[in-house]
């Protein structure tokens, strides 16, 4: 799948809505392509007390629920900032669920990078 298609899936997932007084979902949408070619998407969940999680984590959870753990490509999209890079926690999580994910291609605003490039001093 081309990155432009993954970006559209992530963009369509990024539809912020307030689900309670202090909780918002969907400020960031993520789309990942698994080794099988199947695409999984997720949305961010922002809650008080840091109990929410990133869109990438949600997409990975959907993928794991289907018995997959190898990520080929990843795109995260924010309506406020367009393409966004995965945070350090997401980068490490991607690597830890399957070490082959070190080669996962990530769309950034100005280029495509691997998780290895984005996580040079990773936990081993």
N, CA, C and O of each residue as an XYZ file, in Angstrom:
496
protein
N       0.842     -1.178      0.000
C       0.000      0.000      0.000
C       0.884      1.237      0.000
O       1.928      1.262      0.651
N       0.472      2.242     -0.717
C       1.222      3.495     -0.768
C       0.961      4.323      0.497
O      -0.097      4.216      1.118
N       1.937      5.141      0.861
C       1.797      5.977      2.053
C       0.616      6.933      1.943
O      -0.024      7.232      2.951
N       0.317      7.413      0.754
C      -0.790      8.353      0.589
C      -2.117      7.702      0.997
O      -2.976      8.359      1.586
N      -2.283      6.422      0.685
C      -3.493      5.692      1.085
C      -3.549      5.520      2.605
O      -4.600      5.697      3.221
N      -2.411      5.173      3.197
C      -2.358      5.039      4.659
C      -2.639      6.377      5.334
O      -3.312      6.432      6.364
N      -2.125      7.445      4.752
C      -2.370      8.785      5.315
C      -3.865      9.096      5.306
O      -4.383      9.645      6.278
N      -4.550      8.761      4.248
C      -5.987      9.021      4.164
C      -6.752      8.227      5.219
O      -7.701      8.737      5.813
N      -6.344      6.989      5.451
C      -6.991      6.172      6.480
C      -6.771      6.792      7.856
O      -7.705      6.899      8.651
N      -5.532      7.200      8.135
C      -5.219      7.847      9.425
C      -5.975      9.165      9.557
O      -6.504      9.479     10.623
N      -6.026      9.930      8.477
C      -6.726     11.224      8.473
C      -8.214     11.032      8.750
O      -8.809     11.794      9.512
N      -8.811     10.021      8.136
C     -10.237      9.759      8.348
C     -10.528      9.280      9.766
O     -11.635      9.467     10.270
N      -9.544      8.667     10.406
C      -9.720      8.218     11.793
C      -9.606      9.389     12.768
O     -10.191      9.355     13.850
N      -8.860     10.418     12.389
C      -8.607     11.569     13.269
C      -9.796     12.534     13.239
O      -9.798     13.542     12.533
N     -10.784     12.183     14.021
C     -11.990     13.010     14.137
C     -12.240     13.257     15.620
O     -12.945     12.488     16.273
N     -11.660     14.328     16.147
C     -11.747     14.569     17.593
C     -13.187     14.740     18.077
O     -14.000     15.421     17.452
N     -13.466     14.110     19.193
C     -14.736     14.350     19.862
C     -14.581     14.154     21.353
O     -13.838     13.290     21.818
N     -15.296     14.970     22.080
C     -15.265     14.974     23.537
C     -16.239     13.915     24.020
O     -17.441     14.039     23.782
N     -15.758     12.876     24.693
C     -16.670     11.829     25.147
C     -17.117     12.015     26.598
O     -18.077     11.388     27.048
N     -16.418     12.876     27.315
C     -16.839     13.245     28.667
C     -16.207     14.594     28.993
O     -15.487     15.167     28.175
N     -16.478     15.082     30.167
C     -15.982     16.405     30.553
C     -14.469     16.543     30.365
O     -13.996     17.600     29.947
N     -13.709     15.494     30.667
C     -12.254     15.582     30.629
C     -11.587     14.666     29.603
O     -10.359     14.609     29.536
N     -12.368     13.959     28.815
C     -11.782     12.965     27.922
C     -12.144     13.243     26.464
O     -13.307     13.433     26.109
N     -11.099     13.258     25.639
C     -11.260     13.475     24.198
C     -10.605     12.316     23.451
O      -9.529     11.850     23.826
N     -11.255     11.865     22.411
C     -10.672     10.819     21.572
C     -10.521     11.346     20.148
O     -11.241     12.251     19.725
N      -9.579     10.769     19.424
C      -9.456     11.043     18.007
C      -8.692     12.273     17.578
O      -8.760     12.652     16.409
N      -7.958     12.918     18.488
C      -7.142     14.049     18.032
C      -6.057     13.586     17.069
O      -5.632     14.334     16.188
N      -5.616     12.348     17.246
C      -4.642     11.739     16.336
C      -5.216     10.408     15.868
O      -5.782      9.645     16.652
N      -5.060     10.150     14.582
C      -5.431      8.862     14.010
C      -4.173      8.196     13.487
O      -3.250      8.876     13.040
N      -4.127      6.882     13.538
C      -2.966      6.148     13.033
C      -3.442      5.014     12.145
O      -4.507      4.435     12.358
N      -2.632      4.714     11.148
C      -2.884      3.570     10.280
C      -1.579      2.814     10.138
O      -0.530      3.401      9.871
N      -1.657      1.501     10.319
C      -0.471      0.669     10.152
C      -0.784     -0.438      9.150
O      -1.880     -0.997      9.125
N       0.202     -0.727      8.342
C       0.092     -1.857      7.425
C       0.889     -2.999      8.013
O       2.086     -2.871      8.273
N       0.213     -4.121      8.221
C       0.879     -5.309      8.752
C       1.542     -6.080      7.619
O       1.293     -5.820      6.442
N       2.372     -7.013      7.988
C       3.087     -7.830      7.004
C       2.116     -8.550      6.064
O       2.446     -8.794      4.903
N       0.939     -8.886      6.552
C      -0.064     -9.576      5.741
C      -0.666     -8.674      4.659
O      -1.314     -9.150      3.727
N      -0.438     -7.353      4.802
C      -1.055     -6.393      3.893
C      -2.307     -5.768      4.470
O      -2.811     -4.779      3.938
N      -2.816     -6.336      5.556
C      -4.005     -5.780      6.202
C      -3.649     -4.472      6.908
O      -2.555     -4.323      7.454
N      -4.589     -3.531      6.888
C      -4.383     -2.232      7.524
C      -5.222     -2.148      8.792
O      -6.400     -2.504      8.800
N      -4.600     -1.675      9.853
C      -5.268     -1.474     11.132
C      -5.203      0.002     11.479
O      -4.208      0.669     11.197
N      -6.261      0.510     12.091
C      -6.258      1.926     12.474
C      -6.582      2.068     13.947
O      -7.126      1.165     14.583
N      -6.230      3.231     14.466
C      -6.489      3.527     15.861
C      -6.611      5.017     16.070
O      -6.248      5.807     15.198
N      -7.118      5.399     17.220
C      -7.239      6.815     17.582
C      -6.635      7.031     18.963
O      -6.566      6.120     19.789
N      -6.206      8.255     19.181
C      -5.674      8.615     20.496
C      -6.826      8.771     21.476
O      -7.954      9.083     21.095
N      -6.517      8.549     22.739
C      -7.475      8.766     23.822
C      -6.766      9.634     24.850
O      -5.772      9.215     25.443
N      -7.269     10.827     25.058
C      -6.658     11.755     26.008
C      -7.540     11.876     27.242
O      -8.693     12.301     27.170
N      -6.963     11.488     28.377
C      -7.684     11.510     29.648
C      -6.853     12.235     30.698
O      -5.652     12.434     30.513
N      -7.489     12.633     31.802
C      -6.712     13.196     32.895
C      -5.807     12.128     33.504
O      -6.040     10.934     33.313
N      -4.821     12.530     34.203
C      -3.931     11.643     34.951
C      -3.124     10.707     34.062
O      -2.683      9.657     34.529
N      -2.918     11.054     32.799
C      -2.086     10.285     31.869
C      -2.541      8.841     31.682
O      -1.709      7.957     31.474
N      -3.823      8.593     31.750
C      -4.318      7.229     31.586
C      -4.705      6.913     30.153
O      -5.046      5.766     29.861
N      -4.667      7.870     29.257
C      -5.001      7.625     27.863
C      -3.850      6.977     27.131
O      -2.862      6.562     27.737
N      -3.988      6.894     25.812
C      -2.883      6.358     25.039
C      -2.925      6.865     23.607
O      -3.901      7.469     23.162
N      -1.837      6.601     22.905
C      -1.629      7.115     21.558
C      -2.401      6.311     20.516
O      -2.761      5.156     20.743
N      -2.645      6.942     19.376
C      -3.337      6.286     18.264
C      -2.556      5.073     17.771
O      -3.149      4.068     17.379
N      -1.230      5.163     17.788
C      -0.405      4.042     17.354
C      -0.635      2.824     18.240
O      -0.706      1.700     17.745
N      -0.753      3.044     19.555
C      -1.017      1.940     20.477
C      -2.369      1.299     20.166
O      -2.498      0.076     20.194
N      -3.371      2.120     19.871
C      -4.697      1.593     19.556
C      -4.655      0.756     18.277
O      -5.267     -0.310     18.218
N      -3.943      1.225     17.259
C      -3.827      0.477     16.003
C      -3.075     -0.840     16.228
O      -3.441     -1.877     15.674
N      -2.034     -0.785     17.037
C      -1.267     -1.997     17.341
C      -2.126     -2.994     18.108
O      -2.056     -4.195     17.851
N      -2.935     -2.509     19.045
C      -3.822     -3.404     19.793
C      -4.801     -4.099     18.845
O      -5.063     -5.293     18.994
N      -5.336     -3.370     17.882
C      -6.246     -3.972     16.895
C      -5.515     -5.044     16.087
O      -6.070     -6.106     15.805
N      -4.281     -4.760     15.722
C      -3.480     -5.716     14.957
C      -3.195     -6.970     15.790
O      -3.338     -8.091     15.301
N      -2.796     -6.776     17.040
C      -2.502     -7.911     17.916
C      -3.746     -8.768     18.148
O      -3.649     -9.989     18.265
N      -4.909     -8.131     18.215
C      -6.160     -8.866     18.405
C      -6.440     -9.804     17.233
O      -7.172    -10.784     17.371
N      -5.852     -9.495     16.087
C      -6.017    -10.334     14.899
C      -4.856    -11.313     14.717
O      -4.778    -12.006     13.702
N      -3.956    -11.368     15.699
C      -2.873    -12.336     15.666
C      -1.653    -11.920     14.861
O      -0.832    -12.761     14.494
N      -1.529    -10.638     14.587
C      -0.361    -10.147     13.850
C       0.485     -9.257     14.758
O      -0.026     -8.667     15.711
N       1.797     -9.163     14.454
C       2.657     -8.267     15.229
C       3.779     -7.649     14.396
O       4.637     -6.960     14.948
N       3.794     -7.873     13.108
C       4.845     -7.327     12.242
C       4.282     -6.143     11.473
O       3.341     -6.288     10.694
N       4.874     -4.956     11.700
C       4.424     -3.716     11.062
C       5.367     -3.358      9.920
O       6.584     -3.317     10.095
N       4.797     -3.104      8.764
C       5.583     -2.740      7.587
C       5.644     -1.216      7.430
O       6.709     -0.654      7.172
N       4.487     -0.552      7.591
C       4.409      0.907      7.436
C       3.486      1.488      8.493
O       2.564      0.833      8.977
N       3.768      2.753      8.836
C       2.969      3.447      9.841
C       2.807      4.911      9.470
O       3.747      5.559      9.010
N       1.601      5.420      9.678
C       1.322      6.850      9.508
C       0.477      7.306     10.688
O      -0.496      6.643     11.046
N       0.839      8.425     11.292
C       0.016      9.066     12.322
C      -0.343     10.455     11.813
O       0.496     11.155     11.248
N      -1.601     10.847     12.019
C      -2.103     12.106     11.465
C      -2.888     12.863     12.529
O      -3.704     12.290     13.251
N      -2.623     14.165     12.607
C      -3.334     15.068     13.502
C      -3.958     16.170     12.658
O      -3.274     16.770     11.828
N      -5.236     16.446     12.853
C      -5.866     17.520     12.082
C      -5.196     18.862     12.360
O      -5.204     19.751     11.509
N      -4.631     19.005     13.525
C      -3.960     20.261     13.893
C      -2.561     20.376     13.299
O      -2.121     21.472     12.954
N      -1.851     19.233     13.178
C      -0.447     19.272     12.774
C      -0.110     18.470     11.522
O       1.057     18.404     11.137
N      -1.112     17.854     10.872
C      -0.905     16.996      9.702
C      -0.153     15.732     10.139
O      -0.518     15.126     11.146
N       0.869     15.331      9.417
C       1.622     14.132      9.765
C       2.397     14.386     11.058
O       3.035     15.427     11.216
N       2.335     13.425     11.981
C       3.102     13.535     13.223
C       3.943     12.275     13.403
O       3.529     11.177     13.029
N       5.110     12.448     13.972
C       6.003     11.318     14.241
C       5.532     10.598     15.499
O       5.002     11.233     16.411
N       5.716      9.293     15.560
C       5.373      8.578     16.797
C       6.268      9.051     17.942
O       7.449      9.340     17.749
N       5.688      9.121     19.120
C       6.465      9.540     20.291
C       7.464      8.439     20.654
O       7.415      7.342     20.098
N       8.351      8.732     21.571
C       9.362      7.767     21.980
C       8.765      6.497     22.559
O       9.272      5.403     22.312
N       7.699      6.632     23.321
C       7.033      5.452     23.902
C       6.492      4.555     22.792
O       6.623      3.333     22.863
N       5.887      5.154     21.772
C       5.365      4.376     20.645
C       6.492      3.709     19.861
O       6.374      2.552     19.460
N       7.565      4.428     19.648
C       8.705      3.862     18.915
C       9.230      2.617     19.615
O       9.477      1.592     18.980
N       9.395      2.714     20.920
C       9.900      1.581     21.700
C       8.889      0.434     21.703
O       9.272     -0.731     21.601
N       7.617      0.757     21.817
C       6.559     -0.251     21.817
C       6.534     -1.010     20.487
O       6.418     -2.236     20.468
N       6.641     -0.283     19.390
C       6.672     -0.902     18.057
C       7.804     -1.915     17.974
O       7.622     -3.024     17.473
N       8.964     -1.527     18.466
C      10.131     -2.412     18.449
C       9.932     -3.616     19.366
O      10.290     -4.738     19.008
N       9.368     -3.384     20.537
C       9.261     -4.467     21.509
C       8.225     -5.525     21.147
O       8.357     -6.669     21.582
N       7.207     -5.190     20.375
C       6.228     -6.225     20.035
C       6.747     -7.183     18.961
O       6.251     -8.302     18.828
N       7.746     -6.739     18.197
C       8.419     -7.611     17.232
C       9.708     -6.897     16.814
O       9.658     -5.833     16.199
N      10.824     -7.465     17.138
C      12.104     -6.808     16.846
C      12.321     -6.554     15.360
O      13.102     -5.676     14.996
N      11.641     -7.309     14.492
C      11.734     -7.047     13.054
C      11.076     -5.719     12.688
O      11.296     -5.199     11.594
N      10.279     -5.174     13.586
C       9.657     -3.874     13.346
C      10.675     -2.740     13.318
O      10.322     -1.598     13.020
N      11.913     -3.039     13.620
C      12.980     -2.045     13.525
C      13.073     -1.501     12.099
O      13.554     -0.390     11.875
N      12.604     -2.307     11.134
C      12.613     -1.901      9.727
C      11.306     -1.253      9.288
O      11.166     -0.887      8.121
N      10.355     -1.105     10.189
C       9.074     -0.466      9.870
C       9.329      0.925      9.288
O      10.121      1.699      9.825
N       8.654      1.226      8.192
C       8.776      2.536      7.550
C       7.727      3.480      8.120
O       6.548      3.136      8.204
N       8.169      4.678      8.511
C       7.296      5.664      9.132
C       7.274      6.919      8.270
O       8.322      7.476      7.943
N       6.071      7.361      7.903
C       5.946      8.594      7.143
C       6.088      9.780      8.086
O       5.349      9.901      9.063
N       7.040     10.650      7.786
C       7.229     11.894      8.513
C       6.833     13.045      7.593
O       6.511     12.810      6.428
N       6.848     14.272      8.081
C       6.454     15.407      7.240
C       7.359     15.580      6.028
O       6.892     15.948      4.950
N       8.645     15.316      6.198
C       9.601     15.631      5.138
C      10.303     14.416      4.536
O      11.112     14.560      3.619
N       9.998     13.206      5.051
C      10.695     12.022      4.554
C      10.064     10.767      5.134
O       9.125     10.825      5.929
N      10.602      9.647      4.720
C      10.243      8.359      5.302
C      11.455      7.867      6.081
O      12.577      7.913      5.579
N      11.237      7.400      7.295
C      12.328      6.907      8.142
C      11.954      5.523      8.684
O      10.782      5.146      8.701
N      12.946      4.796      9.114
C      12.692      3.511      9.774
C      12.636      3.737     11.283
O      13.107      4.753     11.794
N      12.057      2.778     11.974
C      12.054      2.839     13.439
C      13.495      2.857     13.940
O      13.797      3.520     14.933
N      14.377      2.143     13.270
C      15.784      2.137     13.682
C      16.369      3.545     13.664
O      17.116      3.916     14.570
N      16.040      4.326     12.648
C      16.536      5.702     12.586
C      15.930      6.564     13.690
O      16.591      7.453     14.226
N      14.672      6.298     14.025
C      13.973      7.100     15.018
C      14.257      6.659     16.448
O      13.941      7.372     17.401
N      14.858      5.474     16.594
C      15.109      4.903     17.909
C      16.531      4.362     17.981
O      16.729      3.158     18.148
N      17.529      5.247     17.855
C      18.914      4.787     17.740
C      19.478      4.122     18.993
O      20.307      3.219     18.880
N      19.062      4.533     20.154
C      19.609      3.981     21.389
C      18.529      3.223     22.142
O      18.270      3.477     23.318
N      17.915      2.302     21.448
C      16.782      1.577     21.995
C      17.180      0.625     23.111
O      18.342      0.244     23.253
N      16.178      0.254     23.897
C      16.345     -0.736     24.943
C      16.483     -2.092     24.275
O      15.701     -2.421     23.383
N      17.452     -2.877     24.686
C      17.663     -4.191     24.088
C      17.513     -5.209     25.151
O      17.648     -6.403     24.886
